[in-house]
Amino acid sequence: MTMNTTTTLIDPTGEHAAVKAKKSPRPATLDGITVGVLDIGKARGDVFLDRLAVRFAERGIKVKRYAKPGPSRPAVIETRQRMLAETEAAIIGLAD
């Protein structure tokens, strides 16, 4: 005996159509720009970002640090606005 089963997948975001976001253009070089580094709050992510900041500094690249309130929470709007205003490129840190 064969059973026909159907599986329905539900999108937890509630969106009915995928939203296509336009990617920002990448800088041709990091020379002369400020790179924003966002710590997402995961364990040892700060260690990775500290090392990254040191390597950038060795190349004369200015780094500004930012942090989210925790790994499961989004960056607050003020932090995102500061990053947009103060930097030309961003790196989001993760150490999983």
Gaussian input, Z-matrix of N, CA and C with variables (Angstrom, degrees):
# hf/3-21g

backbone

0 1
 N
 C     1     B1
 C     2     B2     1     A1
 N     3     B3     2     A2     1     D1
 C     4     B4     3     A3     2     D2
 C     5     B5     4     A4     3     D3
 N     6     B6     5     A5     4     D4
 C     7     B7     6     A6     5     D5
 C     8     B8     7     A7     6     D6
 N     9     B9     8     A8     7     D7
 C    10    B10     9     A9     8     D8
 C    11    B11    10    A10     9     D9
 N    12    B12    11    A11    10    D10
 C    13    B13    12    A12    11    D11
 C    14    B14    13    A13    12    D12
 N    15    B15    14    A14    13    D13
 C    16    B16    15    A15    14    D14
 C    17    B17    16    A16    15    D15
 N    18    B18    17    A17    16    D16
 C    19    B19    18    A18    17    D17
 C    20    B20    19    A19    18    D18
 N    21    B21    20    A20    19    D19
 C    22    B22    21    A21    20    D20
 C    23    B23    22    A22    21    D21
 N    24    B24    23    A23    22    D22
 C    25    B25    24    A24    23    D23
 C    26    B26    25    A25    24    D24
 N    27    B27    26    A26    25    D25
 C    28    B28    27    A27    26    D26
 C    29    B29    28    A28    27    D27
 N    30    B30    29    A29    28    D28
 C    31    B31    30    A30    29    D29
 C    32    B32    31    A31    30    D30
 N    33    B33    32    A32    31    D31
 C    34    B34    33    A33    32    D32
 C    35    B35    34    A34    33    D33
 N    36    B36    35    A35    34    D34
 C    37    B37    36    A36    35    D35
 C    38    B38    37    A37    36    D36
 N    39    B39    38    A38    37    D37
 C    40    B40    39    A39    38    D38
 C    41    B41    40    A40    39    D39
 N    42    B42    41    A41    40    D40
 C    43    B43    42    A42    41    D41
 C    44    B44    43    A43    42    D42
 N    45    B45    44    A44    43    D43
 C    46    B46    45    A45    44    D44
 C    47    B47    46    A46    45    D45
 N    48    B48    47    A47    46    D46
 C    49    B49    48    A48    47    D47
 C    50    B50    49    A49    48    D48
 N    51    B51    50    A50    49    D49
 C    52    B52    51    A51    50    D50
 C    53    B53    52    A52    51    D51
 N    54    B54    53    A53    52    D52
 C    55    B55    54    A54    53    D53
 C    56    B56    55    A55    54    D54
 N    57    B57    56    A56    55    D55
 C    58    B58    57    A57    56    D56
 C    59    B59    58    A58    57    D57
 N    60    B60    59    A59    58    D58
 C    61    B61    60    A60    59    D59
 C    62    B62    61    A61    60    D60
 N    63    B63    62    A62    61    D61
 C    64    B64    63    A63    62    D62
 C    65    B65    64    A64    63    D63
 N    66    B66    65    A65    64    D64
 C    67    B67    66    A66    65    D65
 C    68    B68    67    A67    66    D66
 N    69    B69    68    A68    67    D67
 C    70    B70    69    A69    68    D68
 C    71    B71    70    A70    69    D69
 N    72    B72    71    A71    70    D70
 C    73    B73    72    A72    71    D71
 C    74    B74    73    A73    72    D72
 N    75    B75    74    A74    73    D73
 C    76    B76    75    A75    74    D74
 C    77    B77    76    A76    75    D75
 N    78    B78    77    A77    76    D76
 C    79    B79    78    A78    77    D77
 C    80    B80    79    A79    78    D78
 N    81    B81    80    A80    79    D79
 C    82    B82    81    A81    80    D80
 C    83    B83    82    A82    81    D81
 N    84    B84    83    A83    82    D82
 C    85    B85    84    A84    83    D83
 C    86    B86    85    A85    84    D84
 N    87    B87    86    A86    85    D85
 C    88    B88    87    A87    86    D86
 C    89    B89    88    A88    87    D87
 N    90    B90    89    A89    88    D88
 C    91    B91    90    A90    89    D89
 C    92    B92    91    A91    90    D90
 N    93    B93    92    A92    91    D91
 C    94    B94    93    A93    92    D92
 C    95    B95    94    A94    93    D93
 N    96    B96    95    A95    94    D94
 C    97    B97    96    A96    95    D95
 C    98    B98    97    A97    96    D96
 N    99    B99    98    A98    97    D97
 C   100   B100    99    A99    98    D98
 C   101   B101   100   A100    99    D99
 N   102   B102   101   A101   100   D100
 C   103   B103   102   A102   101   D101
 C   104   B104   103   A103   102   D102
 N   105   B105   104   A104   103   D103
 C   106   B106   105   A105   104   D104
 C   107   B107   106   A106   105   D105
 N   108   B108   107   A107   106   D106
 C   109   B109   108   A108   107   D107
 C   110   B110   109   A109   108   D108
 N   111   B111   110   A110   109   D109
 C   112   B112   111   A111   110   D110
 C   113   B113   112   A112   111   D111
 N   114   B114   113   A113   112   D112
 C   115   B115   114   A114   113   D113
 C   116   B116   115   A115   114   D114
 N   117   B117   116   A116   115   D115
 C   118   B118   117   A117   116   D116
 C   119   B119   118   A118   117   D117
 N   120   B120   119   A119   118   D118
 C   121   B121   120   A120   119   D119
 C   122   B122   121   A121   120   D120
 N   123   B123   122   A122   121   D121
 C   124   B124   123   A123   122   D122
 C   125   B125   124   A124   123   D123
 N   126   B126   125   A125   124   D124
 C   127   B127   126   A126   125   D125
 C   128   B128   127   A127   126   D126
 N   129   B129   128   A128   127   D127
 C   130   B130   129   A129   128   D128
 C   131   B131   130   A130   129   D129
 N   132   B132   131   A131   130   D130
 C   133   B133   132   A132   131   D131
 C   134   B134   133   A133   132   D132
 N   135   B135   134   A134   133   D133
 C   136   B136   135   A135   134   D134
 C   137   B137   136   A136   135   D135
 N   138   B138   137   A137   136   D136
 C   139   B139   138   A138   137   D137
 C   140   B140   139   A139   138   D138
 N   141   B141   140   A140   139   D139
 C   142   B142   141   A141   140   D140
 C   143   B143   142   A142   141   D141
 N   144   B144   143   A143   142   D142
 C   145   B145   144   A144   143   D143
 C   146   B146   145   A145   144   D144
 N   147   B147   146   A146   145   D145
 C   148   B148   147   A147   146   D146
 C   149   B149   148   A148   147   D147
 N   150   B150   149   A149   148   D148
 C   151   B151   150   A150   149   D149
 C   152   B152   151   A151   150   D150
 N   153   B153   152   A152   151   D151
 C   154   B154   153   A153   152   D152
 C   155   B155   154   A154   153   D153
 N   156   B156   155   A155   154   D154
 C   157   B157   156   A156   155   D155
 C   158   B158   157   A157   156   D156
 N   159   B159   158   A158   157   D157
 C   160   B160   159   A159   158   D158
 C   161   B161   160   A160   159   D159
 N   162   B162   161   A161   160   D160
 C   163   B163   162   A162   161   D161
 C   164   B164   163   A163   162   D162
 N   165   B165   164   A164   163   D163
 C   166   B166   165   A165   164   D164
 C   167   B167   166   A166   165   D165
 N   168   B168   167   A167   166   D166
 C   169   B169   168   A168   167   D167
 C   170   B170   169   A169   168   D168
 N   171   B171   170   A170   169   D169
 C   172   B172   171   A171   170   D170
 C   173   B173   172   A172   171   D171
 N   174   B174   173   A173   172   D172
 C   175   B175   174   A174   173   D173
 C   176   B176   175   A175   174   D174
 N   177   B177   176   A176   175   D175
 C   178   B178   177   A177   176   D176
 C   179   B179   178   A178   177   D177
 N   180   B180   179   A179   178   D178
 C   181   B181   180   A180   179   D179
 C   182   B182   181   A181   180   D180
 N   183   B183   182   A182   181   D181
 C   184   B184   183   A183   182   D182
 C   185   B185   184   A184   183   D183
 N   186   B186   185   A185   184   D184
 C   187   B187   186   A186   185   D185
 C   188   B188   187   A187   186   D186
 N   189   B189   188   A188   187   D187
 C   190   B190   189   A189   188   D188
 C   191   B191   190   A190   189   D189
 N   192   B192   191   A191   190   D190
 C   193   B193   192   A192   191   D191
 C   194   B194   193   A193   192   D192
 N   195   B195   194   A194   193   D193
 C   196   B196   195   A195   194   D194
 C   197   B197   196   A196   195   D195
 N   198   B198   197   A197   196   D196
 C   199   B199   198   A198   197   D197
 C   200   B200   199   A199   198   D198
 N   201   B201   200   A200   199   D199
 C   202   B202   201   A201   200   D200
 C   203   B203   202   A202   201   D201
 N   204   B204   203   A203   202   D202
 C   205   B205   204   A204   203   D203
 C   206   B206   205   A205   204   D204
 N   207   B207   206   A206   205   D205
 C   208   B208   207   A207   206   D206
 C   209   B209   208   A208   207   D207
 N   210   B210   209   A209   208   D208
 C   211   B211   210   A210   209   D209
 C   212   B212   211   A211   210   D210
 N   213   B213   212   A212   211   D211
 C   214   B214   213   A213   212   D212
 C   215   B215   214   A214   213   D213
 N   216   B216   215   A215   214   D214
 C   217   B217   216   A216   215   D215
 C   218   B218   217   A217   216   D216
 N   219   B219   218   A218   217   D217
 C   220   B220   219   A219   218   D218
 C   221   B221   220   A220   219   D219
 N   222   B222   221   A221   220   D220
 C   223   B223   222   A222   221   D221
 C   224   B224   223   A223   222   D222
 N   225   B225   224   A224   223   D223
 C   226   B226   225   A225   224   D224
 C   227   B227   226   A226   225   D225
 N   228   B228   227   A227   226   D226
 C   229   B229   228   A228   227   D227
 C   230   B230   229   A229   228   D228
 N   231   B231   230   A230   229   D229
 C   232   B232   231   A231   230   D230
 C   233   B233   232   A232   231   D231
 N   234   B234   233   A233   232   D232
 C   235   B235   234   A234   233   D233
 C   236   B236   235   A235   234   D234
 N   237   B237   236   A236   235   D235
 C   238   B238   237   A237   236   D236
 C   239   B239   238   A238   237   D237
 N   240   B240   239   A239   238   D238
 C   241   B241   240   A240   239   D239
 C   242   B242   241   A241   240   D240
 N   243   B243   242   A242   241   D241
 C   244   B244   243   A243   242   D242
 C   245   B245   244   A244   243   D243
 N   246   B246   245   A245   244   D244
 C   247   B247   246   A246   245   D245
 C   248   B248   247   A247   246   D246
 N   249   B249   248   A248   247   D247
 C   250   B250   249   A249   248   D248
 C   251   B251   250   A250   249   D249
 N   252   B252   251   A251   250   D250
 C   253   B253   252   A252   251   D251
 C   254   B254   253   A253   252   D252
 N   255   B255   254   A254   253   D253
 C   256   B256   255   A255   254   D254
 C   257   B257   256   A256   255   D255
 N   258   B258   257   A257   256   D256
 C   259   B259   258   A258   257   D257
 C   260   B260   259   A259   258   D258
 N   261   B261   260   A260   259   D259
 C   262   B262   261   A261   260   D260
 C   263   B263   262   A262   261   D261
 N   264   B264   263   A263   262   D262
 C   265   B265   264   A264   263   D263
 C   266   B266   265   A265   264   D264
 N   267   B267   266   A266   265   D265
 C   268   B268   267   A267   266   D266
 C   269   B269   268   A268   267   D267
 N   270   B270   269   A269   268   D268
 C   271   B271   270   A270   269   D269
 C   272   B272   271   A271   270   D270
 N   273   B273   272   A272   271   D271
 C   274   B274   273   A273   272   D272
 C   275   B275   274   A274   273   D273
 N   276   B276   275   A275   274   D274
 C   277   B277   276   A276   275   D275
 C   278   B278   277   A277   276   D276
 N   279   B279   278   A278   277   D277
 C   280   B280   279   A279   278   D278
 C   281   B281   280   A280   279   D279
 N   282   B282   281   A281   280   D280
 C   283   B283   282   A282   281   D281
 C   284   B284   283   A283   282   D282
 N   285   B285   284   A284   283   D283
 C   286   B286   285   A285   284   D284
 C   287   B287   286   A286   285   D285

   B1=1.4272
   B2=1.5281
   B3=1.3084
   B4=1.4578
   B5=1.5231
   B6=1.3543
   B7=1.4641
   B8=1.5133
   B9=1.2914
   B10=1.4586
   B11=1.5217
   B12=1.3250
   B13=1.4572
   B14=1.5197
   B15=1.2883
   B16=1.4505
   B17=1.5176
   B18=1.3094
   B19=1.4533
   B20=1.5159
   B21=1.3106
   B22=1.4532
   B23=1.5153
   B24=1.3258
   B25=1.4556
   B26=1.5221
   B27=1.3108
   B28=1.4559
   B29=1.5220
   B30=1.3253
   B31=1.4543
   B32=1.5271
   B33=1.3384
   B34=1.4668
   B35=1.5273
   B36=1.3176
   B37=1.4660
   B38=1.5098
   B39=1.2988
   B40=1.4513
   B41=1.5165
   B42=1.3187
   B43=1.4579
   B44=1.5210
   B45=1.3215
   B46=1.4577
   B47=1.5223
   B48=1.3120
   B49=1.4590
   B50=1.5249
   B51=1.3001
   B52=1.4627
   B53=1.5248
   B54=1.3205
   B55=1.4540
   B56=1.5161
   B57=1.3003
   B58=1.4543
   B59=1.5261
   B60=1.3115
   B61=1.4627
   B62=1.5224
   B63=1.3060
   B64=1.4558
   B65=1.5255
   B66=1.3194
   B67=1.4559
   B68=1.5245
   B69=1.3226
   B70=1.4593
   B71=1.5199
   B72=1.3229
   B73=1.4627
   B74=1.5308
   B75=1.3038
   B76=1.4598
   B77=1.5263
   B78=1.3339
   B79=1.4640
   B80=1.5273
   B81=1.3085
   B82=1.4627
   B83=1.5274
   B84=1.3293
   B85=1.4634
   B86=1.5176
   B87=1.3139
   B88=1.4606
   B89=1.5198
   B90=1.3233
   B91=1.4607
   B92=1.5208
   B93=1.3402
   B94=1.4465
   B95=1.5228
   B96=1.3272
   B97=1.4594
   B98=1.5272
   B99=1.3224
   B100=1.4610
   B101=1.5220
   B102=1.3275
   B103=1.4586
   B104=1.5295
   B105=1.3249
   B106=1.4533
   B107=1.5150
   B108=1.3218
   B109=1.4538
   B110=1.5270
   B111=1.3352
   B112=1.4593
   B113=1.5221
   B114=1.3235
   B115=1.4663
   B116=1.5291
   B117=1.3282
   B118=1.4588
   B119=1.5241
   B120=1.3228
   B121=1.4566
   B122=1.5098
   B123=1.3195
   B124=1.4681
   B125=1.5304
   B126=1.3144
   B127=1.4589
   B128=1.5266
   B129=1.3117
   B130=1.4656
   B131=1.5255
   B132=1.3126
   B133=1.4613
   B134=1.5117
   B135=1.3467
   B136=1.4594
   B137=1.5260
   B138=1.3259
   B139=1.4713
   B140=1.5326
   B141=1.3174
   B142=1.4582
   B143=1.5256
   B144=1.3247
   B145=1.4624
   B146=1.5223
   B147=1.3376
   B148=1.4669
   B149=1.5210
   B150=1.3133
   B151=1.4736
   B152=1.5250
   B153=1.3176
   B154=1.4637
   B155=1.5205
   B156=1.3313
   B157=1.4667
   B158=1.5217
   B159=1.3356
   B160=1.4719
   B161=1.5268
   B162=1.3259
   B163=1.4714
   B164=1.5252
   B165=1.3340
   B166=1.4643
   B167=1.5206
   B168=1.3374
   B169=1.4636
   B170=1.5270
   B171=1.3255
   B172=1.4701
   B173=1.5264
   B174=1.3251
   B175=1.4722
   B176=1.5244
   B177=1.3514
   B178=1.4560
   B179=1.5164
   B180=1.3213
   B181=1.4579
   B182=1.5312
   B183=1.3334
   B184=1.4570
   B185=1.5288
   B186=1.3445
   B187=1.4672
   B188=1.5210
   B189=1.3249
   B190=1.4696
   B191=1.5170
   B192=1.3500
   B193=1.4629
   B194=1.5195
   B195=1.3277
   B196=1.4583
   B197=1.5218
   B198=1.3317
   B199=1.4644
   B200=1.5252
   B201=1.3277
   B202=1.4595
   B203=1.5264
   B204=1.3566
   B205=1.4624
   B206=1.5269
   B207=1.3088
   B208=1.4630
   B209=1.5138
   B210=1.3373
   B211=1.4619
   B212=1.5260
   B213=1.3258
   B214=1.4637
   B215=1.5284
   B216=1.3283
   B217=1.4563
   B218=1.5262
   B219=1.3198
   B220=1.4667
   B221=1.5250
   B222=1.3109
   B223=1.4607
   B224=1.5233
   B225=1.3181
   B226=1.4578
   B227=1.5264
   B228=1.3146
   B229=1.4573
   B230=1.5280
   B231=1.3216
   B232=1.4725
   B233=1.5237
   B234=1.3285
   B235=1.4683
   B236=1.5161
   B237=1.3227
   B238=1.4644
   B239=1.5251
   B240=1.3259
   B241=1.4620
   B242=1.5179
   B243=1.3444
   B244=1.4669
   B245=1.5227
   B246=1.3369
   B247=1.4697
   B248=1.5289
   B249=1.3237
   B250=1.4622
   B251=1.5209
   B252=1.3223
   B253=1.4603
   B254=1.5228
   B255=1.3233
   B256=1.4586
   B257=1.5239
   B258=1.3330
   B259=1.4639
   B260=1.5199
   B261=1.3273
   B262=1.4659
   B263=1.5263
   B264=1.3217
   B265=1.4705
   B266=1.5275
   B267=1.3350
   B268=1.4655
   B269=1.5214
   B270=1.3405
   B271=1.4516
   B272=1.5175
   B273=1.3158
   B274=1.4494
   B275=1.5254
   B276=1.3441
   B277=1.4638
   B278=1.5083
   B279=1.3174
   B280=1.4472
   B281=1.5284
   B282=1.3035
   B283=1.4642
   B284=1.5163
   B285=1.3048
   B286=1.4734
   B287=1.5072
   A1=109.21
   A2=117.86
   A3=123.51
   A4=109.20
   A5=114.75
   A6=118.90
   A7=108.68
   A8=116.09
   A9=121.07
   A10=108.32
   A11=115.82
   A12=119.64
   A13=109.01
   A14=115.32
   A15=121.61
   A16=108.33
   A17=115.63
   A18=120.81
   A19=108.07
   A20=116.62
   A21=121.51
   A22=108.40
   A23=116.36
   A24=121.56
   A25=107.91
   A26=116.44
   A27=121.68
   A28=108.84
   A29=116.27
   A30=122.74
   A31=108.89
   A32=118.50
   A33=120.24
   A34=113.72
   A35=117.62
   A36=119.47
   A37=111.41
   A38=118.19
   A39=121.04
   A40=113.81
   A41=117.47
   A42=120.27
   A43=109.09
   A44=116.27
   A45=120.57
   A46=112.09
   A47=116.05
   A48=120.66
   A49=107.73
   A50=115.66
   A51=119.91
   A52=109.53
   A53=115.55
   A54=120.93
   A55=107.73
   A56=116.41
   A57=120.81
   A58=108.58
   A59=116.05
   A60=120.91
   A61=109.40
   A62=115.25
   A63=120.61
   A64=108.57
   A65=116.82
   A66=121.26
   A67=109.64
   A68=115.03
   A69=120.04
   A70=108.74
   A71=117.35
   A72=118.82
   A73=110.79
   A74=115.97
   A75=120.92
   A76=109.42
   A77=116.44
   A78=117.98
   A79=109.89
   A80=115.79
   A81=120.69
   A82=111.04
   A83=116.46
   A84=122.23
   A85=108.44
   A86=116.65
   A87=120.75
   A88=111.99
   A89=116.72
   A90=121.10
   A91=110.71
   A92=115.70
   A93=121.22
   A94=115.80
   A95=118.53
   A96=119.39
   A97=109.77
   A98=115.54
   A99=121.58
   A100=108.15
   A101=115.18
   A102=121.43
   A103=108.10
   A104=116.06
   A105=121.15
   A106=109.91
   A107=116.81
   A108=122.10
   A109=107.39
   A110=116.36
   A111=121.92
   A112=110.65
   A113=115.71
   A114=122.16
   A115=107.04
   A116=117.28
   A117=120.06
   A118=112.80
   A119=117.75
   A120=120.90
   A121=115.67
   A122=117.85
   A123=119.50
   A124=109.34
   A125=114.60
   A126=120.99
   A127=111.10
   A128=115.81
   A129=125.78
   A130=113.72
   A131=117.81
   A132=120.17
   A133=110.62
   A134=116.22
   A135=120.12
   A136=111.61
   A137=116.93
   A138=120.92
   A139=109.50
   A140=116.46
   A141=121.58
   A142=110.50
   A143=116.74
   A144=120.37
   A145=112.10
   A146=118.02
   A147=120.73
   A148=110.20
   A149=115.92
   A150=120.44
   A151=110.86
   A152=115.78
   A153=120.63
   A154=110.41
   A155=117.28
   A156=121.29
   A157=111.16
   A158=116.91
   A159=120.94
   A160=110.29
   A161=116.71
   A162=120.26
   A163=111.58
   A164=116.82
   A165=119.66
   A166=110.59
   A167=116.85
   A168=121.14
   A169=110.82
   A170=117.37
   A171=121.21
   A172=111.48
   A173=116.64
   A174=121.98
   A175=112.33
   A176=116.82
   A177=120.86
   A178=113.98
   A179=117.40
   A180=121.72
   A181=108.66
   A182=116.27
   A183=121.55
   A184=109.83
   A185=115.48
   A186=121.64
   A187=108.92
   A188=115.86
   A189=121.72
   A190=107.33
   A191=115.36
   A192=120.70
   A193=110.77
   A194=115.14
   A195=123.56
   A196=107.31
   A197=116.34
   A198=119.38
   A199=110.73
   A200=114.43
   A201=121.46
   A202=107.87
   A203=117.99
   A204=119.74
   A205=113.19
   A206=118.89
   A207=121.92
   A208=109.50
   A209=117.55
   A210=120.54
   A211=114.78
   A212=117.55
   A213=118.91
   A214=112.55
   A215=116.95
   A216=120.64
   A217=109.74
   A218=117.28
   A219=119.06
   A220=110.80
   A221=115.39
   A222=119.82
   A223=107.95
   A224=116.12
   A225=119.69
   A226=109.40
   A227=116.23
   A228=121.31
   A229=111.88
   A230=117.75
   A231=120.27
   A232=111.11
   A233=116.72
   A234=120.26
   A235=110.42
   A236=117.46
   A237=120.69
   A238=111.46
   A239=116.93
   A240=120.18
   A241=111.64
   A242=117.11
   A243=120.41
   A244=110.56
   A245=116.97
   A246=119.98
   A247=110.55
   A248=116.34
   A249=119.95
   A250=111.81
   A251=116.77
   A252=121.55
   A253=113.15
   A254=117.34
   A255=121.24
   A256=115.36
   A257=118.37
   A258=120.25
   A259=111.80
   A260=115.01
   A261=121.49
   A262=112.47
   A263=116.80
   A264=121.73
   A265=106.87
   A266=116.22
   A267=119.87
   A268=110.81
   A269=113.64
   A270=121.87
   A271=106.82
   A272=115.65
   A273=120.96
   A274=106.56
   A275=117.36
   A276=121.68
   A277=113.44
   A278=115.74
   A279=123.15
   A280=107.89
   A281=116.55
   A282=118.85
   A283=112.62
   A284=118.33
   A285=121.10
   A286=111.76
   D1=129.35
   D2=-179.60
   D3=-103.52
   D4=133.83
   D5=178.00
   D6=-108.86
   D7=134.15
   D8=173.75
   D9=-92.63
   D10=123.61
   D11=177.85
   D12=-123.29
   D13=149.35
   D14=178.27
   D15=-124.13
   D16=135.64
   D17=176.01
   D18=-111.90
   D19=129.36
   D20=177.45
   D21=-109.34
   D22=124.72
   D23=177.13
   D24=-99.17
   D25=132.94
   D26=-178.56
   D27=-113.59
   D28=129.68
   D29=178.39
   D30=-75.86
   D31=117.62
   D32=-177.32
   D33=-69.47
   D34=-14.05
   D35=179.30
   D36=-81.62
   D37=-14.79
   D38=178.80
   D39=80.18
   D40=4.85
   D41=179.43
   D42=-82.15
   D43=137.03
   D44=179.78
   D45=-90.83
   D46=-22.22
   D47=178.08
   D48=-133.11
   D49=142.44
   D50=178.69
   D51=-64.23
   D52=136.15
   D53=177.95
   D54=-94.25
   D55=122.39
   D56=-179.19
   D57=-95.07
   D58=113.58
   D59=-179.85
   D60=-92.68
   D61=139.22
   D62=177.62
   D63=-81.40
   D64=129.23
   D65=178.70
   D66=-75.50
   D67=141.53
   D68=175.89
   D69=-72.43
   D70=148.44
   D71=178.15
   D72=-67.05
   D73=143.45
   D74=178.47
   D75=-86.35
   D76=144.37
   D77=178.02
   D78=-67.69
   D79=146.15
   D80=178.99
   D81=-66.39
   D82=-30.50
   D83=-179.52
   D84=-149.17
   D85=157.68
   D86=175.59
   D87=-91.85
   D88=-6.45
   D89=179.69
   D90=-62.17
   D91=127.55
   D92=175.02
   D93=79.97
   D94=4.62
   D95=178.21
   D96=-113.94
   D97=167.45
   D98=176.01
   D99=-105.08
   D100=129.65
   D101=179.78
   D102=-102.72
   D103=126.45
   D104=175.03
   D105=-88.05
   D106=135.62
   D107=-179.39
   D108=-121.19
   D109=117.98
   D110=-176.57
   D111=-105.01
   D112=117.98
   D113=175.44
   D114=-84.60
   D115=119.34
   D116=-176.96
   D117=-85.74
   D118=-1.40
   D119=174.15
   D120=91.78
   D121=8.88
   D122=177.28
   D123=-81.66
   D124=154.37
   D125=-178.54
   D126=-55.72
   D127=131.31
   D128=176.89
   D129=66.09
   D130=5.62
   D131=174.22
   D132=-62.34
   D133=-34.47
   D134=179.24
   D135=-64.86
   D136=-32.76
   D137=178.37
   D138=-64.34
   D139=-45.93
   D140=177.49
   D141=-60.74
   D142=-46.71
   D143=-177.69
   D144=-68.79
   D145=-33.50
   D146=174.96
   D147=-60.86
   D148=-45.25
   D149=-179.94
   D150=-64.95
   D151=-40.59
   D152=177.92
   D153=-61.65
   D154=-43.59
   D155=179.39
   D156=-61.87
   D157=-39.81
   D158=177.54
   D159=-61.98
   D160=-45.90
   D161=-179.26
   D162=-63.41
   D163=-40.42
   D164=176.47
   D165=-63.27
   D166=-44.59
   D167=-179.69
   D168=-59.79
   D169=-37.29
   D170=177.34
   D171=-59.93
   D172=-28.38
   D173=179.16
   D174=-95.62
   D175=4.96
   D176=178.78
   D177=77.73
   D178=19.37
   D179=-179.46
   D180=-95.00
   D181=127.03
   D182=-179.38
   D183=-76.63
   D184=136.52
   D185=-179.20
   D186=-124.00
   D187=134.76
   D188=172.06
   D189=-116.15
   D190=134.28
   D191=-176.35
   D192=-99.49
   D193=142.96
   D194=177.28
   D195=-138.90
   D196=162.85
   D197=179.86
   D198=-146.17
   D199=144.47
   D200=171.49
   D201=-84.69
   D202=160.20
   D203=177.88
   D204=-68.97
   D205=-16.53
   D206=178.65
   D207=173.76
   D208=165.55
   D209=-174.06
   D210=-65.45
   D211=-25.85
   D212=-177.70
   D213=-99.36
   D214=4.38
   D215=-179.42
   D216=-116.23
   D217=144.34
   D218=178.68
   D219=-72.88
   D220=158.34
   D221=173.88
   D222=-63.97
   D223=137.12
   D224=-179.14
   D225=-65.73
   D226=153.66
   D227=-174.70
   D228=-57.26
   D229=-36.83
   D230=179.54
   D231=-62.70
   D232=-39.57
   D233=178.26
   D234=-65.36
   D235=-44.61
   D236=178.97
   D237=-63.05
   D238=-40.41
   D239=179.06
   D240=-66.14
   D241=-40.62
   D242=177.10
   D243=-62.66
   D244=-43.03
   D245=179.20
   D246=-59.94
   D247=-44.21
   D248=179.59
   D249=-62.42
   D250=-40.00
   D251=-176.85
   D252=-77.17
   D253=-32.06
   D254=-170.13
   D255=-101.84
   D256=-9.72
   D257=-175.48
   D258=-133.93
   D259=162.36
   D260=176.66
   D261=-109.51
   D262=-11.80
   D263=178.52
   D264=-150.16
   D265=156.54
   D266=-178.69
   D267=-138.34
   D268=147.58
   D269=174.58
   D270=-127.13
   D271=129.67
   D272=178.63
   D273=-102.50
   D274=121.11
   D275=-171.71
   D276=-87.37
   D277=138.50
   D278=178.34
   D279=-148.02
   D280=136.67
   D281=-177.00
   D282=-126.35
   D283=31.23
   D284=179.53
   D285=-71.27

